[in-house]
Amino acid sequence: MGIVASICMEPIKRRRAEKDLDEKVAEALRERARSRQRTFRSVNSITMRLPTFKDGLRDIKDVFDQYDEDSDGTIDNEELRRCLGKLEVQMSDREADDVHRYCDIDSRNGIQFQEFVVLLCLMYLLFGPDVTRRVSEFESAKLNYVFDELIDAFLFFDKDGDGKMKRKDVTQRMNEASHQERTPSHITAQLFKEMDINRNGKVNLKEFLYSIIRWAGHETEDDASNEEGSP
């Protein structure tokens, strides 16, 4: 009976974690937008940075392997708590559980690499640059740069500044450059659909990060290596 009740409660806990953390992330984004100049002026300027994002991901992969203690490709709840402890992020057990639920984007009961990048970027946004220094003192400046760029790319599209990107925001931004032809509506629709993972008509920061990490090419590299090793 206890197991059944726990299974039934999980969607409720996930929705609660989503709401609470979305609010915290949105407030942090508003504060950032007030205190920093915008980095990006066009969609093309973001696209041109994808190779930089890809290089940064290579460094984070070593960090992921360090916290994936049993080398199963997933950071489970206990591994995540130890990870947050090493990063000196002050959280209660419930808050750590909520972060786990929030960043388990594909609902596979664990944090895979792409989700781990999302988690680190969110911790950087919420708790500041000390997080990346504790991840890797040697690589912290590079990680800060990559995370700053990723967050600023989201703010470029989040025209209302409410932490939620809408389809009309994507369409307007992609067609702002007067010297370019208008982007066909089916392309912007497909782009937004890929980012809107939970299909609620809005894209939050974690969905945007998860998508842009994939577009930067890391998933393609992993898939290619898996295919080469398969019979």
Salt bridges, closest charged atoms under 4 A:
GLU10 OE2 - ARG101 NE 2.93
GLU18 OE1 - LYS206 NZ 2.95
ASP22 OD2 - LYS164 NZ 2.90
GLU23 OE2 - LYS19 NZ 2.90
GLU27 OE1 - ARG30 NH2 3.14
GLU27 OE2 - ARG34 NH2 3.62
GLU31 OE1 - ARG34 NH2 2.81
ASP55 OD1 - ARG58 NH1 2.55
ASP59 OD2 - LYS142 NZ 3.22
ASP65 OD1 - LYS61 NZ 2.91
GLU69 OE1 - ARG82 NH2 2.90
GLU88 OE1 - ARG134 NE 3.47
ASP93 OD2 - ARG81 NH1 3.63
ASP97 OD1 - ARG81 NH2 2.76
ASP98 OD1 - ARG16 NH2 2.49
ASP98 OD2 - ARG94 NE 3.99
ASP98 OD1 - ARG101 NH1 3.35
ASP104 OD2 - ARG14 NH2 3.68
ASP106 OD2 - ARG108 NH1 3.36
ASP130 OD1 - ARG133 NE 3.61
ASP130 OD2 - ARG134 NH2 3.81
GLU139 OE1 - LYS142 NZ 3.90
ASP148 OD1 - ARG32 NH2 2.86
GLU149 OE1 - ARG49 NH1 1.97
ASP152 OD1 - ARG32 NE 3.15
ASP152 OD2 - ARG36 NH2 2.70
ASP160 OD2 - LYS166 NZ 3.33
ASP162 OD2 - LYS166 NZ 2.42
ASP169 OD1 - LYS168 NZ 3.44
GLU176 OE2 - LYS159 NZ 3.42
GLU176 OE1 - ARG173 NH1 2.94
GLU221 OE2 - LYS54 NZ 3.28
GLU221 OE2 - ARG58 NH2 3.85
ASP222 OD2 - HIS218 NE2 3.07
